[in-house]
Amino acid sequence: MAFAPDRPSARVHDHLGWPFFEDRHRKLARELDAWAAQHVPADHPHGVDAACRALVRSLGDAGWLIHVVGGQAYGGAVEVIDTRAICLIRETLARYSGLADFAFAMQGLGSGAITLAGTDAQKARWLPRVARGEAIAAFALSEPDAGSDVAALACQAREEGDHVVLDGEKTWISNGGIADVYVVFARSEPAEAKGSKGISAYVVEAGTPGFEIAERIDVIAPHPLARLRFRNCRIPAAQRLGERGEGFKIAMRTLDVFRTSVAAAALGFARRALEEELVQIIDKAEISHALADRTLADELQAAAAQCKTLREVRYFNDPSPEGLEAAMERHPAAFDNVDTAATDTCMLAFTSGTTGTPKATMHFHRDVMAVCACWPRHVLKASPDDVFIGSPPLAFTFGLGGLLLFPMSIGASTVLLEKATPPNLVQAIPEFRATVLFTAPASYRAMAAQAAELRIGAPHGGSLRKCVSAGEAVPAATRQLWKQATGIEMIDGIGSTEMLHIFISADEAHARPGATGTVVPGYRACVMDEEGRPVPPGTVGRLAVKGPTGCRYLADERQRQYVKDGWNYTGDAYYMDEDGYFHYQSRTDDLIVSAGYNIGAPEVEDALLQHPAVAECGVIGVPDEERGQIVKAFVVLRAGHEPSDALVRELQDFVKQTIAPCKYPRAIEFRASLPRTETGKLQRFKLRQEQQARA
């Protein structure tokens, strides 16, 4: 469908058609989208406090904050807060501005306890002002030694006649420092009252004697955040919310109202990130024509409105007469090939942008042919009868080669799954009788149990005979787990967007646990020191490669960093053994130097993954005064295992026994999940960013 790039985009999302939403929700979403496009600023030049106050007032004036208040008599949109409306509003605001979403959500969270448990007088005093944006609210729950563990709260509320005296601290309080009213949770029962019992909630106005902002907290994504201090802070007993000792229930009820909206905001942020990345790609490549799935129409149109070069867009999976399928039907099947030279640019492949702005790598027509003649011919050795399947998107060169170029080059077939999650992928293998699989180590690990049950491997009677992994090094534990599940030895390899595909690998017969492989025929590789000199076998250094493909960044100064003296420096730390096998240590920026020892994060991760309690893990270096850095592990546990100090010690001892004792993680943090790319690659840099923000 062709359209004018400067036309305002109509952001009507498919999910609004679900029966879960009513017509009033659809109307709200459309009206808010139009309002936000005009009134939500993209940046905040006058400081985060002023910007947040302005956003709250703007949201109130426009009538959007009435949705966070319950009770029409107190300015609310409805009697009971409508979670569906909250979700739609947060999704839309997050798409335009993280601070706008924050301003809206914190008004709701801060005043939610008053809506749920306040007296008529408390509601009448605060809720109408919150709904109009005239008063800013805050939810003061977490503490320095309690975090989100409400049962561990230490802030005290001592009754003295018709007053209550508050003593203690709160931290990481959103809207701290700009709020007019704080809902504060404190322990009102004697110290012997354990756990969640004995906690009460109180309304505390800004400026109350004995209440001060102890510290403003700066974070990567700026928003008002503070540590609060209460010293002999006297408030009337009438400012208690609900019954004495019911604070825990009030806190949980408030959080329950707004908990689901976190996912809605995440969806908005994801759509905004997609739009921004599309703008970068369209502008960098000066794209004039685009083909897209109809489900991405909103995001592509929003991006196109900001780009001058994009003139024509057609959507596939579009049943309309303007869809790609209909347009193809109107043209003859025969066509003349465009006359191109081997050195004409065939495509621009964009890097994932994990270390900054995505880079456009130029690949010629000869490069596409070269990668089909090197690794797949000498290592993969597939046949025309094979059926390829996998999870990497075609936009990534791992997926482009594995699911398009390589099968087409030999006349094989491929299965393209719209959602190639591990559960979907492992089910699709027997369904389509797939024989060659491309995916990432994390997916192999996630699929192993079900793969064994379904007996998908050819040695167990299934169709699957070859399994390829790339994107990150395969831990020895994952290789062993997959072989036990399927009987198949995994083919590992390292490639890069800059080099187009895999240049070091080993087939099933020559694979060695812990080694990526040897140089693919057609390429040369060596390990260099910081001065660009080859190092002896067994020495860790910088991987350098040259061959029929190479890095050509489009108009990017980073070309000078990647290519030096004809060698492509991939950014990986490796050592080569006496037999010519290359062993991955880490990304060069993931190498941990602790007390003089060079420690590769993947080596520690591999050791941890061998423990039966560990499902996933990520390892980084964190600053330490004595050692320079220490190893810190972020661990996702398998079902049936709970975090504990005893388990921390057990994991530490396990690593000491598995690899060198100097490499064990001196700090371990248990998490529900780890940050990964769309292709499943662990994003250690995000773990480092989180750690830096905490520090």
N, C-alpha and C positions, 0 to 999 in steps of 0.2 A: 504494500500500500504506500503510495507516494503521499508526502505531506510537506508543508512548509516548515522548516526547522524552527522558525521563530513563533510558531503557533503555540499558545498556552496548552500544556498537556492536561488531559482529563484523566486524573488518576483514579480510575474506577477499578478496584481490585476484585478478582474472581471470587474471593472468599466472602464478599458481601452478599453473594447470591445464596449462600448456605441458609437452610431453614433455621439455623441457630440464631440468625439475626432477623429483626423485624424491619418494616419499612422505616420506622423512626430512626433506627440505627443507620440505615443506608443514607437517609437524608442528612443525619448528623455528620457522617463521614465525608460526604460530598461538600457540605457547607464548611466544615472545618478545613478541608484541603484548600478550598478557595481562599478562605480567610488567612490561613497560614502562609500561603504563597505571597500575600500582600503585606503581612504584618509581623512575621517572625524574621528577625535579622539573621544573616549568615554569620556575622562576627559581632564582637562586643568590645569596641574600642575604649569604652569608658570604665572598664573594670567589671569584675564578675559580680560584686555586690550590687552596684547600680543597675547592671543589666538584669540581674535576677529580680530586683524590686520592680523594674519597669515591665518585665515579662509577666509577673504576677498581676500587676495592675491592668495590663493590657488584656490578659486572659479573663480577668474579672469583669472589665468593662464590656468585653465582647460576649459575656454570658457563658463561657466555657467552664468556669470554676463552680457553677451551680451543680455540676455533676459529681463533685467530690463531697458534697454536703447532703446528708439525709434529712428529710423533713421539709415539706414545702413551706410550713409556717416559719422556718428559719432560713429561707432562701434557697433551699435545695430544689433540684429539678423534679425529683420524685420522693416518695416517702422513705423508700429503702434504696440505698446506693445501688445503682445498676452497674454490675461488674462488666457487662458487655460494652456499655458506653465508655467506661474507664479504659478498657483495652483498646477500643478503636481510637480514642483520643490520644492515648499514649503512642500507639503505632504511628499515627499521622505526625504528631509533634516531634517524635524522635527522628523521623525521616527528614525534617527540616532543621532541627537544632537539638542537640543533647541537653542544653541548658533549658530550653523551653519545656522539654519533657520533664526534666528535674523539677522545674518550678511548679508545674501542674501536679506531679505525683506527690511531692513533699507537702503541698497544701492539703492533699487528701490524707496522707499518712499522719501528718501533724495534727489534723483536726478530727481524724477518724474516731479516736477514743472519746472525744466530746460528743460526736454524733451517736455513738453506741451506748455510752454510759453516763453522759452528763445530765445534770438536773435541768429543768426548764430554764432556770435563771442562767446557768452556764451556757446552754445552747443559745439562748437569746442574746447573750453578751458577745459571743465569739463567732458563731456560725454565719450569721448574715454578713459580717465584716470579712470573713474568710471567703465567702462566695463572691463578694464584690471585689476582692483583691485589695481591700483596705487594711487587712491585717495578715501577717505572715505567720504560719504555724510551724512548729517543730516537734518531733517525736524523740524524746531523750531516754533511750533505753540502754545502749551499750556502755560499758565501763572499761577502764584500763586493764583490769584483771579478769573481766568477765566476757568481753566480746559480745557475741549474741547469745551466750549462755545465761538466760534470765535467772535460772536457779542459783547462779553464783553472784548475784548482785550484792554489793556491799554498801551502797549509798543508804544512809539511815534517815528515817523519818520518826522523830520523837515527839509525842504528844505532850503539850503543856497547856492545860486548860482548854480554851477554845481556839488554840493555835497549834500548828505543827512546825517543828524545827527540822530543817533539812541540813545534813552534813555529808559531804562526799563529792565525788567527781563523776562526770560523764564524758565520753570521748567519741570521736568520729560522728558527731551529731550534725546531720544535714540541716541547713538553714541556720546553723549556729552562728551567732553574731549579727544576724539581720532579722531574726524572728521577733515578733511581738508577744507571742505566747508559746510556752513550752509545756508539753505533757511529760511530766517527770515520773519515773518509776523508782520507788525506793522501798527499803525493807522497814515495815512499820511494826513488826512483831519482835519479840526479844531475840537475841542472837541464837538461842537454842532452836528457834524455828528453822528447820532445814529446808533446802531445796526451794521449790517455787512457792511454798506456803509463806504467808506473812508479808507479801509484797502488795503495796498499794500504789495507786496512780494519783497524781496531783497536778493541778493547773497552776503554773508559775508564770507571772508576767515579767517581761523584760524590765530591768531597772529595779526589781525588788531588792531591798537591802540584804546583803549577804550572798547575793547571786552575781557572779561575774564570768566574763569570757576569759578563761585562763590562757588560751592559745588558739590562734587561727591555724588551720592545717591546710597546707598546699598539696595538691595532687596533680597528676598528669592531665586529667580532664578537669579543668577548673570549675568548681562550684563552691558555694559557701559551706564551710565545714569547720567545726571548732571543738575544742575541749572546754567543758563547763565545770565551774567549781562552786560548791555551796558550802558556806561557812556560817553556821548559826543563822541560816536563812529562815525567817519567821513568816509564815503565811497563815491566813485564817483556815481553820479546820474545814470550813465550808467549801474550800477549793479542792477537797478530795473528790476524785471521780469514782462513782460507784461505792460499793461497800468496802469497809476496811478489810484488807487481806485478799481482795479480788483482783489485784493489779495484774497478776500473771494471766488470768483469763481475759482481761480487757486487752492486754498486749497481744495475745494470740488471736483474738477475734479481729482486732484491727489489722494485723498482718495478713490474716486470711482474706480479708476483703480485697487487699491490693496485691497479694502474692501473684495471682495469675497474670496481672497486667505487666509483670516483669518480662514475660515471654513476648507479649505484644510489643513492648518497647524494643526488645532485641530484634524483632522482625523489622521494625521501622529503621533501626540503625543499620541492619544488613542491607536493606533496600537503598538507603542513602549511600552506603559504601559502594554498592554495585554501580549506582549512578555516577559517583565520583570517579570510579575506576574506568567506566565506559567513556567518560569525558576525556580522561587522560589518554586513553588509547585512541579515540577518534581524532583528537587534536594532534597527537604525536604522529600518527600514520596518515593524517589528512584523508581519512576515509570518506568516500563519496557515496558508496552504496553499501547497504547492510541487509543481511538475511537473519531473521530471528524467529524463535518460537513465539507463537501468539501469546503465551503466558508471560513473556517478558516485554510486552508492548508498553506498559506503563513506564518501566525503567528506561527503555530505549528512547521513548519519546521525550521523557524528562531530560535525558542526557543530550538528545539532539537539539533541544531548545537552546542549549548553551554552546553549540558547535556550529561553525560557519560552513564547513565543508560538506557535511552529510546532506545529500539531496534526495536520495531515493531509499526507501525501506520496503521490503516485502516480508510478510510473515508466513511461515509454514505451520502446518496444523491449524490452518485458518480456512474454514469452510466457505467463506464469502467469495464472490466472484473476483475480488482483488487479491485473494491469497495466492501464495506461490504455486500451489498445486494447480489451481485454475489457470494461472498464467502459463504454466508449462504445457498444459493441454492445448493451448491456443497456438503453440509453436511446433514445427515439424521435429521429428526425432533425430533427423540427420543434421549435422552442422560441420563447419570447417574449423579445424584447430587454428588457434592464433599462432602465427609464426614467431617463435621465441628463440633466443640464444641460450646456450648453456649457462652463461654468466648473467642472464637477466634475473632480477629478483623475483622469486616465486612466491615468497610469503614473508610476513613479519611476525615472528613469534615473540610474545611478550613474556618476560620473566614474571615470577609470582610477586615481586615487589616486597619481599620480606625484609629487605635491607634498605628500603627507601622507595623512591618513585620507580614504577615498573620500567624496565629497559626494553626497547624494541630490538630484537636480533634479526638481522637480514639473512635470509637463506636463498641461495640461487637454485635454479632448476637442477643443476648438476649435484648440488648437495642432497637433494631429495633422493636422487638416484643412487648416490654414494652410500647413504645410510642403509638403503635396501640391499646393497651388495656386500656390506661388511658384516656387522653383527648378526643379522638374521641368517645369512648364508653359512657363516662359520661356527656360530654358537647355537642359535635356536634350531636350525635345521628342520623347519616345518615343511609340510607338503601341501599340495593343492586340495587334498581331502580334509585338511584340518578346519575346525570351527573355532575361531578366536572369540574370546569374551574377556571382560575386565571392568575395572572401576574408574580408571583415569579419564577425565574429560578430554575430548579431542582438542581443546584449546591448549592443553599441555602437551609438549612434544613426546612425552612418554606414552600418552594415550594416542596421539596422532600416529606414531609409528606402530604401536602394538595393535591398534584396533582399526587402522585404515591403510597406511602405507604398506606394511609388511604383508598382510593378507592379500591386498590387491596386487602386489608385485609378483605373487606366485599363483594367483587365481584361486585362492582360498576364500572362505566366507567368514563373516564376522557378525556377532550379536551385539547390538547397541541397546543397553538398558537405560531407561530414563532416570531411574533411581537405583544405582548400583551399590546400595548399602550392603554390608556383609550378610545379613539375613536374606536379602533379595538375590544377591550374587550366588550364594551357595545353593539356593533353590533352583536358580536358572541353569546352573551347569548340567544337572541331569535332565532338566526339561528340554534343553536345546541340544543335548548331547555334545556339549562343548569339549574341545580337546586341548586347547592352549589358553592359559589364564594369565592375565596381566593385572597385578594389583600391588599394594604397598604392604610392608611387614605387619603393620597394625591390623590390617584386614585379614591377613593369613592367620594371625593369632586369634582374632575374634571368630573366624570361621571354623577353626580346627575341630572343635567338639562336634558340631553338626556335620562337618565333612566326613568325620569318621562314622557317624550314624547313617548317613546317606550312602556311604561307600562310593564316593564320587571318583576316586582314583582308579586308573586302569589296573594297577596291581591288585585291587580289591574288587575288580569286576565292573568298574565304572568307565566312563568315557574319557575322563581327564588324563592326559599323559605328559603335559609340560606345564610348568608353573614358573613365571618370571616375576621377579621382584626388583623394584628400583625406587628412587625417591629418597631413600635413606638406607643405611647399612642394615643388613639382616642380622639380628642377634643370633648367636649360636643356639640359644634356647628356642627361638622361634623356628629356626630351620629344623631342629630335632623334633619339635612338637608337630610340625606340619608333615614331616616324613612318617612319624608314627601314625598320624591320622589318615594319610592317603597312600603311603608307600612311595611317594614321589620326592626325589631330591630336587630342591629348589634351584633355579638358575638366578643368581644374583648379578647385579651389574651397576656400574655408575655411568651416568651420562649427565648432560646438562642442556638447558635451553640453548645456550650459546653454541654448543657443539652439535646440537640437533638430536642426538640420541646416544646410545651406549658405546663406550670406547674401552672399558675394562670389564671383563666378565669371565665366566667359566661355565662350560656345559655340565650336564649332570655327572658325566664320568670323571670330570677333573675338578669338581667343586671341592673346596676344603672349608670346614667350619672356621669362621672367624676371618676368612679371606674373601675379598671381593672377586678376585680372579687375576688373570693375566691380560696383557694388552691384546685387544682385538686386532686381527690382521688388517693392515691398512693404516694403523695408527702407531705412534711412538709415545711412550710415557716414561717419565723419570721423577724422582723426588729431589727437590732443590732446597738449598739453604736460603737464608735471607738475601744473600748476594747473587742468587741465580746460578749457583754452582751445584752440580750433582753431588749427593751425599752417598756414603757407603751403604750397602745392604744392612737392614736392621736399624737405621737411623730415621727418626721421625722428621719430616720436613714438609715442604709445600709441593702438592701434586701439580705437575706440568705436563701438557699433552699437545701433540700436533698430529695432523693427518689430513684426509681429504675434505674435512669440514673444519670450521674455525669460527671464532667470535668476530662478528661485525655489528657493533652497536650503531643504531641510526642516530647520528647527531648527539653523541653522548660522550662527555669527557672521561667517563669511567672505562672507556675502551683502553686507555693507556695503562690502567691498573690490571686489566684482564690479560692483555697480550703484551709480552715483553720478549724481545729478541726472537720472535717467531713462535714462542711457546705460549699456550693458553693456560693461565693459572686459574684453576677452578675454585679456589678458596677452601680446599680440603686438605687436612693434615693426614698424611699416609706414611707408612714405611714399606719398603719392598724387601722380601726375604731373599735368601740365596737362590731359590728356585724361580724367582721372577714373579712371585705372587704378591699382589698389593694388598695391604692390610689397613683398613680405615681406622683412624684414631678419633677424628672429630672434624667439624668445620674449624678453620683456623681461628675463628673468633669464639669457638666453644672450648678451646683448650684451657684446662684449669692448671694453674701453676701454684702448688701448695707446698710450702717449706722446701722449695727447690725441686720438687718432683713434677714432671709433666704428666698430667692425668687426662685422658680422653673421656669425655662424658659418655659416649656410647659404650665404652668398656664397663663402666660402673652400672649403666642401665642393663647391659647384658647379664651381668652377675645378679642383679636384683630380680630380673625376670625369671631366673631359674628357681626362685623361692616359690613354693606352692601358694602363698598368700597374695602374691603380687600379680595383678592383671595388667597394669600399665605403669610406666614410670618415666620421669624426665629428670635429668641431672644438670645442674649448673654450678658455677663457682660463685661464691659470695665473699665479700671483703672480710678479712680477719686481721686484727692488729699483729698477732704473733706470727701467723703463717702466710700472710699476704692474701691468700684465699683459702677457703675450706670447701669441701664438696658438700652440696646440699641436694637431697633427692626429694622429689615430689611423687608420691606413690598413690595409685588407685588400687584398692584392695579387691580381691575376688569376693563373691557372695559367700557369706558365712564367716567372714573375718572382720573383726572390729578394731579400730585404732586403739592403741594403748602404749604406755611407756615400755611395757615388757616386749611388745612386738617391735618397737623401735630398736631396742637392744638386740633382739633376735636377728633382725635384718642387718644391723651393723656387724654382728659377729659372723653372719652368713657371708657377707661380702669379704670380710677379712680372710675367711677360709677359702673363698673361691678365687680371689685375685690377691694382689699384694696388699698387706695390711695398711700401708700408707694411703691407699686409695679408697678406704671405706667412707661412706657419707657421715660426716660428723653432725649433720642436721638432717632430719627427715620430717617432711610435712605430708600428712594424709589429705587427699583431695577426692572429690567426686568425679572429676574429669580433668583432662589435659588439653591445652590449646593445640589444635592441629589445622593444617591447611585442608583445602577441598580434596586433595589427593591423599590425605592421611598422614602427611609429614609432620612430625613433632615440631612445634614452634618454641624452641628454647628461648628465643629472644623475648617472647612475651612473658615467660617466667622470670627472666632477668628484669624486665620492665616493672613487673609487679613487686619484685624484691627491692628494686631501687625506690619505688614509690613508698614502700613501707619504711625504708631506711630514712 
